[in-house]
């Protein structure tokens, strides 16, 4: 019987990767958010998970407009880095656990989530911006990637994402082995990357979302896509991915850590939630 022991919510801005790789993480605009990732990394190391389920969105690097699934689960023993049109970062392919992936996939389908199953899934910055900051490299823990459509409408609702997290919790509980799982939800927070509102960031909304994530996931799940976009910018709809992570946790949770900063074109955050 497996168990979800906690969750991490974090932004996946490519700026995080650029600043990290260029050795500028100590600069004042960025220092606090990288310190937050360091704190999350310390918690994750102490938690000793056997598997990370990483929920993210593909940025048209593996899926495209002609074929973009609502939810896609990577079931493989290895995941290569996606070609994002610039030099590939110096990381090895990410390790997976196909055996666990198939068990979780079967459970999700039995719970009436019609998941697209991908036996080949290159991973882009939706995973690779935050994951090196949380685990370091070489990769110490296998991952199970779950791609969520927040790109091409119609999108899954926030409520559907929360319920998918709850289904993941059940699927983990049905595993044959006593696997310790941490669920990571990535994306956002507020940002607008096109149009006259380019560069919009709304710290008040970001902080409200973080405040409500633990005690009021149902209230957040009741919001429609327009509410996320009006308050946080069009790309802020990525925040619904965090609700998958929250749904996978227990009703009562404890916030272990939170950091929020706005050094770039997006609200950046990392928070650690642990089952009480």
Backbone as numpy.savetxt, mean C-alpha at the origin, in Angstrom:
# Nx Ny Nz CAx CAy CAz Cx Cy Cz
-2.85 -22.09 10.99 -3.70 -20.90 10.99 -2.82 -19.66 10.99
-2.99 -18.81 9.97 -2.22 -17.57 9.89 -2.85 -16.46 10.70
-2.10 -15.37 10.81 -2.60 -14.25 11.60 -2.03 -12.94 11.06
-2.90 -11.95 10.85 -2.46 -10.60 10.52 -2.09 -9.92 11.83
-0.85 -9.51 11.97 -0.37 -8.94 13.23 -0.37 -7.42 13.24
-0.44 -6.81 12.07 -0.43 -5.36 12.03 -0.42 -4.87 10.60
-0.41 -3.55 10.46 -0.44 -2.96 9.13 0.37 -1.68 9.08
0.80 -1.35 7.90 1.53 -0.09 7.65 0.83 0.62 6.50
0.52 1.89 6.70 0.04 2.75 5.63 1.14 3.72 5.26
1.39 3.89 3.98 2.48 4.79 3.59 2.27 5.32 2.17
2.86 6.45 1.91 2.84 7.03 0.58 3.83 6.27 -0.31
3.59 6.35 -1.63 4.53 5.69 -2.55 5.05 6.66 -3.62
5.14 7.92 -3.29 5.62 8.91 -4.24 7.00 8.52 -4.79
7.19 8.62 -6.13 8.53 8.33 -6.68 9.60 9.27 -6.16
9.18 10.43 -5.64 10.17 11.34 -5.06 10.90 10.70 -3.88
10.22 9.83 -3.14 10.88 9.14 -2.02 12.06 8.32 -2.53
11.86 7.62 -3.64 12.94 6.81 -4.21 14.08 7.69 -4.70
13.73 8.79 -5.38 14.77 9.67 -5.90 15.61 10.30 -4.81
14.97 10.79 -3.76 15.71 11.41 -2.66 16.56 10.37 -1.93
15.98 9.18 -1.72 16.72 8.11 -1.04 17.95 7.70 -1.85
17.77 7.47 -3.14 18.86 6.96 -3.97 19.95 8.00 -4.19
19.59 9.28 -4.12 20.58 10.34 -4.32 21.27 10.76 -3.03
20.95 10.10 -1.92 21.60 10.38 -0.66 21.21 11.71 -0.02
19.99 12.19 -0.31 19.56 13.49 0.21 18.51 13.39 1.30
18.33 12.20 1.84 17.26 12.01 2.82 17.50 12.77 4.11
18.70 13.26 4.35 19.02 14.01 5.56 18.65 15.49 5.45
18.29 15.95 4.25 17.99 17.37 4.08 16.70 17.73 4.81
16.62 18.94 5.38 15.49 19.30 6.26 14.10 19.06 5.67
13.83 19.35 4.38 12.46 19.11 3.93 12.06 17.64 3.95
13.04 16.74 3.92 12.78 15.31 3.79 13.11 14.52 5.05
13.86 15.11 5.92 14.41 14.37 7.07 13.33 13.70 7.92
12.24 14.41 8.17 11.24 13.88 9.10 10.52 12.67 8.51
10.18 12.70 7.21 9.45 11.57 6.65 10.34 10.33 6.57
11.62 10.51 6.29 12.50 9.34 6.28 12.73 8.81 7.69
12.74 9.70 8.67 12.81 9.24 10.07 11.57 8.42 10.41
10.42 8.82 9.87 9.20 8.05 10.08 9.29 6.66 9.47
9.83 6.56 8.28 10.03 5.25 7.66 11.02 4.41 8.47
12.03 5.05 9.04 12.98 4.32 9.89 12.27 3.72 11.10
11.35 4.48 11.70 10.61 3.97 12.85 9.72 2.80 12.44
9.07 2.91 11.27 8.25 1.80 10.78 9.09 0.58 10.48
10.27 0.80 9.92 11.19 -0.31 9.64 11.60 -1.02 10.91
11.86 -0.26 11.97 12.24 -0.86 13.25 11.10 -1.71 13.81
9.87 -1.20 13.72 8.72 -1.99 14.19 8.57 -3.26 13.38
8.70 -3.14 12.05 8.52 -4.29 11.16 9.56 -5.36 11.44
10.79 -4.95 11.67 11.85 -5.91 11.98 11.56 -6.65 13.28
11.08 -5.92 14.28 10.78 -6.54 15.57 9.55 -7.45 15.47
8.62 -7.14 14.55 7.40 -7.94 14.41 7.67 -9.30 13.76
8.74 -9.43 13.01 9.18 -10.68 12.38 8.06 -11.34 11.55
7.52 -10.63 10.57 6.49 -11.26 9.74 7.09 -12.31 8.81
6.26 -13.27 8.43 6.65 -14.29 7.45 6.24 -13.90 6.04
5.33 -12.91 5.93 4.81 -12.50 4.63 4.32 -11.07 4.72
4.59 -10.29 3.67 4.03 -8.94 3.53 3.03 -8.96 2.37
1.80 -8.55 2.64 0.83 -8.34 1.58 0.85 -6.85 1.27
1.30 -6.49 0.08 1.52 -5.09 -0.28 0.44 -4.65 -1.27
-0.42 -3.75 -0.83 -1.52 -3.23 -1.65 -1.08 -1.91 -2.26
-1.21 -1.79 -3.58 -0.67 -0.63 -4.28 -1.48 -0.44 -5.57
-1.12 0.56 -6.36 -1.69 0.67 -7.70 -0.57 0.74 -8.73
-0.76 -0.01 -9.80 0.17 0.02 -10.92 -0.06 1.29 -11.73
1.04 1.97 -12.10 0.96 3.26 -12.77 1.16 3.09 -14.28
0.36 2.19 -14.86 0.39 1.93 -16.30 1.74 1.38 -16.75
2.38 0.63 -15.87 3.65 0.00 -16.19 3.49 -1.50 -16.47
2.51 -2.12 -15.89 2.19 -3.52 -16.20 0.79 -3.61 -16.82
-0.18 -2.97 -16.19 -1.52 -2.89 -16.76 -1.67 -1.58 -17.53
-2.58 -1.58 -18.52 -2.80 -0.36 -19.30 -4.30 -0.18 -19.50
-4.67 0.91 -20.14 -6.08 1.26 -20.25 -6.89 0.20 -20.99
-6.25 -0.57 -21.86 -7.01 -1.58 -22.60 -7.30 -2.82 -21.78
-6.65 -2.94 -20.61 -6.86 -4.13 -19.78 -6.38 -3.82 -18.36
-7.26 -3.19 -17.58 -6.87 -2.76 -16.22 -7.84 -3.41 -15.23
-7.40 -4.46 -14.52 -8.30 -5.17 -13.61 -8.60 -4.36 -12.35
-9.74 -4.64 -11.76 -10.11 -3.95 -10.52 -9.17 -4.33 -9.38
-8.97 -5.63 -9.19 -8.03 -6.13 -8.19 -7.21 -7.24 -8.84
-5.89 -7.19 -8.72 -5.02 -8.21 -9.31 -4.02 -8.68 -8.26
-3.98 -9.98 -8.07 -3.10 -10.58 -7.07 -1.93 -11.26 -7.76
-0.72 -10.91 -7.35 0.47 -11.55 -7.89 0.75 -12.85 -7.16
0.72 -13.95 -7.89 0.96 -15.27 -7.30 2.17 -15.87 -8.01
3.34 -15.71 -7.43 4.59 -16.16 -8.03 5.65 -16.27 -6.94
6.74 -16.90 -7.28 7.86 -17.00 -6.34 8.86 -15.88 -6.51
8.68 -15.05 -7.55 9.59 -13.94 -7.79 8.87 -12.88 -8.61
9.14 -11.61 -8.30 8.52 -10.49 -9.01 9.61 -9.54 -9.50
9.74 -9.38 -10.83 10.76 -8.47 -11.36 10.38 -7.01 -11.18
11.35 -6.14 -11.37 11.09 -4.70 -11.34 10.53 -4.27 -12.69
9.51 -3.43 -12.67 8.91 -2.94 -13.91 9.83 -1.94 -14.59
9.71 -1.88 -15.90 10.41 -0.87 -16.68 9.58 0.41 -16.66
10.05 1.42 -15.95 9.31 2.68 -15.82 9.90 3.78 -16.71
10.69 3.39 -17.71 11.20 4.36 -18.66 12.42 5.12 -18.18
13.05 4.65 -17.14 14.31 5.25 -16.67 15.17 4.11 -16.14
16.43 4.37 -15.84 17.29 3.26 -15.40 16.69 2.50 -14.22
16.72 1.18 -14.33 16.17 0.34 -13.28 17.00 0.47 -12.02
16.33 0.56 -10.89 17.04 0.68 -9.61 17.80 -0.62 -9.31
18.83 -0.50 -8.50 19.76 -1.62 -8.27 19.22 -2.57 -7.20
18.07 -3.18 -7.49 17.48 -4.15 -6.58 17.26 -5.47 -7.32
17.39 -6.54 -6.57 17.08 -7.85 -7.10 15.56 -8.00 -7.22
15.09 -8.95 -8.02 13.65 -9.25 -8.03 13.15 -9.53 -6.61
11.90 -9.21 -6.38 11.33 -9.38 -5.05 10.85 -10.82 -4.86
11.13 -11.43 -3.72 10.70 -12.82 -3.50 9.22 -12.90 -3.18
8.58 -13.95 -3.68 7.18 -14.22 -3.37 7.01 -15.58 -2.72
5.77 -15.93 -2.44 5.41 -17.25 -1.94 4.18 -17.70 -2.71
4.41 -18.36 -3.85 3.29 -18.77 -4.70 2.35 -19.71 -3.96
2.89 -20.56 -3.07 2.03 -21.50 -2.34 1.02 -20.76 -1.48
1.48 -19.74 -0.77 0.57 -18.95 0.05 -0.36 -18.11 -0.82
0.17 -17.61 -1.92 -0.64 -16.81 -2.81 -1.84 -17.57 -3.35
-1.64 -18.84 -3.73 -2.74 -19.63 -4.25 -3.78 -19.91 -3.17
-3.31 -20.16 -1.94 -4.27 -20.39 -0.85 -5.11 -19.14 -0.60
-4.47 -17.98 -0.58 -5.21 -16.74 -0.34 -6.13 -16.44 -1.51
-5.67 -16.67 -2.73 -6.52 -16.43 -3.90 -7.77 -17.29 -3.86
-7.62 -18.57 -3.51 -8.79 -19.46 -3.45 -9.78 -18.98 -2.39
-9.26 -18.52 -1.26 -10.15 -18.03 -0.21 -10.88 -16.77 -0.64
-10.19 -15.85 -1.30 -10.84 -14.61 -1.73 -11.93 -14.88 -2.75
-11.67 -15.80 -3.68 -12.70 -16.15 -4.66 -13.89 -16.82 -3.96
-13.60 -17.68 -2.99 -14.69 -18.32 -2.24 -15.52 -17.29 -1.47
-14.88 -16.16 -1.09 -15.61 -15.09 -0.42 -16.22 -14.09 -1.42
-16.25 -14.48 -2.69 -16.91 -13.76 -3.77 -16.20 -12.48 -4.18
-14.86 -12.46 -4.03 -14.04 -11.43 -4.65 -13.42 -12.04 -5.90
-13.80 -11.53 -7.04 -13.33 -12.09 -8.31 -11.99 -11.45 -8.67
-10.95 -12.00 -8.09 -9.60 -11.46 -8.21 -8.95 -11.92 -9.50
-8.31 -11.01 -10.21 -7.44 -11.40 -11.32 -6.15 -11.94 -10.74
-5.74 -13.13 -11.18 -4.54 -13.77 -10.66 -3.44 -13.67 -11.71
-2.32 -13.08 -11.33 -1.20 -12.87 -12.25 -0.01 -13.70 -11.80
0.40 -14.63 -12.65 1.56 -15.44 -12.33 2.87 -14.78 -12.78
2.74 -13.66 -13.47 3.86 -12.78 -13.79 3.39 -11.36 -13.51
4.12 -10.64 -12.67 3.69 -9.28 -12.33 4.91 -8.41 -11.99
5.43 -7.67 -12.96 6.48 -6.70 -12.65 5.92 -5.61 -11.72
6.74 -5.15 -10.79 6.28 -4.19 -9.78 6.94 -2.83 -10.01
6.12 -1.78 -9.96 6.64 -0.43 -10.18 6.79 0.32 -8.86
6.88 1.67 -8.94 7.19 2.45 -7.74 6.07 2.40 -6.71
4.88 1.92 -7.10 3.84 1.74 -6.10 4.28 0.83 -4.97
5.14 -0.13 -5.30 5.75 -1.00 -4.29 7.18 -0.57 -3.97
7.92 -0.19 -5.01 9.37 -0.04 -4.86 9.82 1.31 -4.32
8.92 2.30 -4.25 9.31 3.53 -3.52 9.36 3.29 -2.01
8.29 2.70 -1.41 8.33 2.56 0.05 9.03 1.30 0.56
9.00 0.20 -0.20 9.45 -1.06 0.39 10.92 -1.07 0.81
11.86 -0.52 0.02 13.23 -0.50 0.50 13.40 0.30 1.80
12.52 1.29 2.01 12.59 2.08 3.23 12.06 1.31 4.44
11.21 0.32 4.18 10.59 -0.44 5.26 11.34 -1.73 5.58
12.03 -2.30 4.60 12.67 -3.60 4.81 14.16 -3.59 4.57
14.65 -2.64 3.79 16.03 -2.72 3.35 16.18 -3.76 2.26
17.40 -3.89 1.76 17.70 -4.85 0.71 19.08 -5.45 0.98
19.28 -6.76 0.73 18.39 -7.70 0.05 17.09 -7.93 0.82
16.04 -8.28 0.07 14.70 -8.39 0.62 14.63 -9.48 1.67
14.26 -9.14 2.91 14.26 -10.14 3.99 12.98 -10.95 4.11
11.88 -10.48 3.49 10.57 -11.11 3.67 9.89 -11.25 2.31
9.30 -12.40 2.00 8.55 -12.53 0.74 7.31 -11.65 0.76
6.84 -11.29 -0.43 5.68 -10.42 -0.54 4.60 -11.07 -1.39
3.38 -10.60 -1.18 2.24 -10.93 -2.02 1.66 -9.60 -2.48
1.89 -9.21 -3.74 1.41 -7.90 -4.20 -0.05 -7.95 -4.64
-0.79 -6.91 -4.28 -2.19 -6.77 -4.65 -2.37 -5.41 -5.31
-2.58 -5.42 -6.62 -2.76 -4.18 -7.37 -4.23 -3.78 -7.38
-4.50 -2.49 -7.16 -5.85 -1.96 -7.04 -6.05 -0.89 -8.11
-7.15 -0.93 -8.80 -7.43 0.06 -9.84 -7.92 1.36 -9.23
-7.05 2.36 -9.21 -7.47 3.72 -8.88 -7.12 4.65 -10.04
-7.05 4.07 -11.25 -6.59 4.79 -12.44 -7.72 4.97 -13.45
-8.39 3.88 -13.82 -9.38 3.92 -14.89 -10.77 3.61 -14.34
-11.68 4.58 -14.48 -13.04 4.39 -13.98 -13.77 3.36 -14.82
-14.66 2.57 -14.19 -15.11 2.66 -12.79 -14.10 2.06 -11.81
-13.96 2.73 -10.68 -13.04 2.31 -9.63 -13.80 1.53 -8.56
-13.12 0.67 -7.82 -13.78 0.06 -6.67 -14.09 1.12 -5.63
-15.18 0.94 -4.92 -15.54 1.90 -3.88 -14.63 1.74 -2.66
-14.60 2.78 -1.84 -13.85 2.70 -0.58 -14.40 1.57 0.28
-15.71 1.38 0.28 -16.33 0.30 1.06 -15.87 -1.06 0.55
-15.76 -1.22 -0.77 -15.30 -2.48 -1.33 -13.86 -2.77 -0.91
-13.05 -1.73 -0.85 -11.65 -1.91 -0.41 -11.60 -2.34 1.04
-12.39 -1.72 1.90 -12.42 -2.12 3.30 -12.85 -3.58 3.42
-13.87 -3.97 2.68 -14.35 -5.35 2.74 -13.33 -6.33 2.18
-12.57 -5.92 1.19 -11.50 -6.78 0.68 -10.45 -7.02 1.77
-10.14 -5.98 2.52 -9.22 -6.17 3.64 -9.74 -7.18 4.65
-11.03 -7.11 4.93 -11.64 -8.07 5.86 -11.57 -9.49 5.30
-11.75 -9.61 3.97 -11.65 -10.92 3.34 -10.21 -11.44 3.38
-9.25 -10.55 3.26 -7.84 -10.94 3.37 -7.55 -11.46 4.78
-8.11 -10.79 5.79 -7.93 -11.27 7.16 -8.44 -12.70 7.31
-9.61 -12.97 6.74 -10.18 -14.32 6.79 -9.31 -15.30 6.01
-8.83 -14.89 4.86 -8.00 -15.77 4.04 -6.71 -16.14 4.77
-6.11 -15.18 5.44 -4.89 -15.45 6.20 -5.18 -16.42 7.34
-6.33 -16.24 8.00 -6.70 -17.14 9.10 -6.90 -18.57 8.62
-7.20 -18.75 7.34 -7.43 -20.09 6.80 -6.15 -20.76 6.30
-5.01 -20.08 6.35 -3.77 -20.69 5.88 -3.42 -21.92 6.70
-2.76 -22.87 6.05 -2.41 -24.12 6.71 -1.38 -23.91 7.81
-0.46 -22.99 7.58 0.65 -22.78 8.52 0.40 -21.56 9.41
1.13 -21.50 10.52 1.02 -20.38 11.46 1.85 -19.21 10.93
1.36 -18.58 9.86 2.07 -17.51 9.18 1.73 -16.16 9.82
2.76 -15.36 10.10 2.57 -14.01 10.62 2.62 -13.04 9.44
1.55 -12.26 9.29 1.40 -11.41 8.10 1.27 -9.95 8.52
1.96 -9.08 7.79 1.75 -7.64 7.88 1.21 -7.16 6.55
0.14 -6.38 6.59 -0.47 -5.83 5.38 -0.04 -4.38 5.23
0.44 -4.03 4.05 0.91 -2.67 3.76 -0.02 -2.05 2.72
-0.55 -0.88 3.02 -1.37 -0.13 2.06 -0.62 1.12 1.63
-0.43 1.29 0.32 0.37 2.42 -0.15 -0.47 3.34 -1.03
-0.01 4.59 -1.17 -0.67 5.56 -2.05 -0.92 6.88 -1.36
-1.17 7.91 -2.19 -1.51 9.22 -1.65 -0.40 9.84 -0.81
-0.71 10.79 0.01 -2.08 11.19 0.35 -2.58 12.24 -0.66
-2.90 13.46 -0.18 -3.46 14.44 -1.10 -2.44 14.83 -2.18
-2.88 14.82 -3.42 -2.07 15.35 -4.51 -2.88 15.45 -5.80
-2.53 16.44 -6.59 -3.16 16.69 -7.89 -2.03 16.94 -8.88
-1.94 16.09 -9.90 -0.79 16.12 -10.80 -1.13 16.62 -12.20
-2.28 17.26 -12.38 -2.62 17.78 -13.69 -3.65 18.90 -13.51
-3.84 19.69 -14.57 -4.88 20.72 -14.59 -4.53 21.96 -13.80
-5.48 22.86 -13.66 -5.22 24.14 -13.00 -4.91 24.01 -11.52
-5.30 22.89 -10.90 -5.00 22.68 -9.48 -3.74 21.85 -9.28
-2.87 21.79 -10.28 -1.62 21.04 -10.17 -0.86 21.47 -8.90
-0.39 20.49 -8.16 0.38 20.77 -6.95 -0.45 20.94 -5.70
-1.78 20.77 -5.80 -2.64 20.93 -4.63 -2.30 19.89 -3.57
-2.12 20.36 -2.32 -1.95 19.49 -1.15 -2.87 20.02 -0.07
-3.55 19.15 0.64 -4.48 19.55 1.68 -4.11 18.86 2.99
-3.19 19.44 3.77 -2.78 18.80 5.02 -3.93 18.56 5.99
-4.91 19.45 6.01 -6.03 19.28 6.95 -6.79 17.99 6.65
-7.02 17.71 5.37 -7.71 16.48 5.00 -6.83 15.26 5.27
-5.55 15.36 4.94 -4.64 14.24 5.19 -4.63 13.86 6.67
-4.55 14.86 7.53 -4.49 14.58 8.97 -5.83 14.06 9.49
-6.93 14.57 8.93 -8.23 14.02 9.32 -8.33 12.55 8.93
-7.89 12.23 7.73 -7.91 10.83 7.28 -7.08 9.95 8.23
-5.89 10.40 8.57 -5.03 9.62 9.47 -5.66 9.48 10.85
-6.31 10.54 11.33 -6.98 10.48 12.63 -8.12 9.47 12.63
-8.83 9.37 11.52 -10.02 8.51 11.45 -9.72 7.08 11.03
-8.54 6.85 10.48 -8.22 5.53 9.93 -8.35 4.43 10.97
-7.85 4.68 12.16 -7.95 3.66 13.20 -9.35 3.51 13.76
-9.97 4.57 14.31 -11.25 4.42 14.99 -12.48 4.46 14.08
-12.36 5.00 12.86 -13.56 5.22 12.05 -13.37 4.76 10.60
-12.92 3.54 10.36 -12.78 3.10 8.97 -14.11 3.03 8.24
-15.20 2.73 8.96 -16.51 2.67 8.30 -16.94 4.05 7.81
-16.63 5.08 8.57 -16.95 6.43 8.12 -16.18 6.82 6.87
-14.89 6.46 6.82 -14.10 6.74 5.63 -14.60 5.92 4.45
-15.00 4.68 4.72 -15.48 3.81 3.64 -16.80 4.29 3.05
-17.52 5.12 3.79 -18.80 5.64 3.29 -18.61 6.78 2.29
-17.40 7.32 2.19 -17.14 8.43 1.28 -17.05 7.93 -0.16
-17.58 8.72 -1.10 -17.45 8.34 -2.49 -16.15 8.90 -3.07
-15.85 8.52 -4.30 -14.59 8.95 -4.91 -14.51 10.47 -5.01
-15.65 11.10 -5.30 -15.66 12.56 -5.41 -15.22 13.25 -4.14
-15.60 12.68 -2.98 -15.21 13.29 -1.71 -13.70 13.26 -1.55
-13.08 12.14 -1.89 -11.62 12.06 -1.80 -10.96 13.04 -2.77
-11.50 13.15 -3.97 -10.88 14.00 -4.99 -11.09 15.48 -4.70
-12.29 15.84 -4.24 -12.54 17.26 -3.95 -11.67 17.74 -2.81
-11.45 16.91 -1.81 -10.70 17.34 -0.64 -9.20 17.17 -0.81
-8.79 16.19 -1.61 -7.36 15.91 -1.68 -6.74 15.99 -3.05
-7.53 16.29 -4.10 -7.00 16.26 -5.45 -7.35 14.95 -6.13
-7.28 14.92 -7.44 -7.73 13.76 -8.20 -6.98 12.49 -7.82
-5.67 12.60 -7.65 -4.88 11.40 -7.34 -5.01 10.96 -5.89
-5.66 11.76 -5.06 -5.86 11.38 -3.66 -6.80 10.20 -3.51
-7.47 9.80 -4.59 -8.33 8.63 -4.51 -7.52 7.38 -4.17
-6.19 7.44 -4.36 -5.32 6.34 -3.93 -5.48 6.02 -2.44
-5.98 6.95 -1.68 -6.13 6.74 -0.24 -7.05 5.57 0.09
-7.94 5.19 -0.85 -8.83 4.06 -0.57 -8.04 2.76 -0.43
-6.84 2.72 -0.98 -6.01 1.51 -0.85 -5.64 1.28 0.61
-5.46 2.35 1.37 -5.16 2.21 2.80 -6.28 1.46 3.53
-7.50 1.57 3.03 -8.63 0.92 3.70 -8.56 -0.60 3.56
-7.88 -1.11 2.55 -7.66 -2.56 2.48 -6.79 -2.98 3.66
-5.71 -2.25 3.89 -4.86 -2.54 5.05 -5.65 -2.46 6.34
-6.47 -1.41 6.49 -7.22 -1.24 7.75 -8.24 -2.36 7.92
-8.89 -2.78 6.83 -9.88 -3.84 6.93 -9.27 -5.17 7.34
-8.00 -5.37 7.03 -7.34 -6.62 7.38 -7.01 -6.71 8.86
-7.12 -5.59 9.58 -6.79 -5.57 11.00 -8.03 -5.81 11.86
-7.80 -5.96 13.14 -8.90 -6.16 14.08 -9.70 -4.87 14.25
-10.85 -4.98 14.86 -11.67 -3.79 15.12 -10.94 -2.82 16.03
-10.33 -3.34 17.07 -9.58 -2.50 18.01 -8.09 -2.57 17.65
-7.53 -1.41 17.34 -6.11 -1.37 16.99 -5.42 -0.27 17.81
-4.12 -0.32 17.77 -3.31 0.70 18.45 -2.37 1.33 17.44
-2.33 2.65 17.38 -1.40 3.34 16.50 -0.03 3.38 17.17
0.94 2.73 16.55 2.28 2.63 17.10 3.12 3.83 16.70
2.93 4.29 15.47 3.75 5.39 14.96 3.00 6.12 13.85
3.28 7.43 13.73 2.76 8.22 12.62 3.70 9.38 12.34
3.99 9.60 11.06 4.74 10.77 10.61 4.03 11.34 9.38
3.92 12.66 9.33 3.31 13.32 8.18 4.18 14.51 7.80
4.34 14.72 6.49 5.15 15.85 6.01 4.67 16.23 4.61
5.03 17.43 4.19 4.65 17.91 2.85 5.85 18.53 2.15
6.90 17.77 1.88 8.08 18.35 1.24 7.99 18.45 -0.27
6.95 17.86 -0.88 6.89 17.81 -2.34 5.47 18.06 -2.81
5.10 17.48 -3.95 3.79 17.72 -4.54 2.71 16.81 -3.98
2.95 16.22 -2.84 1.97 15.34 -2.23 2.14 15.34 -0.72
1.03 15.10 -0.02 1.14 14.85 1.40 1.75 13.47 1.59
2.82 13.39 2.35 3.52 12.12 2.57 3.31 11.67 4.01
3.04 10.38 4.18 2.82 9.88 5.52 3.27 8.43 5.61
3.57 8.02 6.83 3.77 6.61 7.16 3.20 6.40 8.55
2.38 5.38 8.69 1.83 5.06 10.02 1.84 3.56 10.22
1.98 3.17 11.48 2.01 1.76 11.86 0.83 1.50 12.78
0.00 0.51 12.44 -1.14 0.11 13.25 -0.95 -1.33 13.67
-1.24 -1.61 14.91 -1.06 -2.95 15.46 -2.35 -3.41 16.11
-2.71 -4.67 15.93 -3.89 -5.20 16.60 -3.74 -5.11 18.10
-4.78 -4.66 18.77 -4.74 -4.55 20.22 -4.79 -5.96 20.83
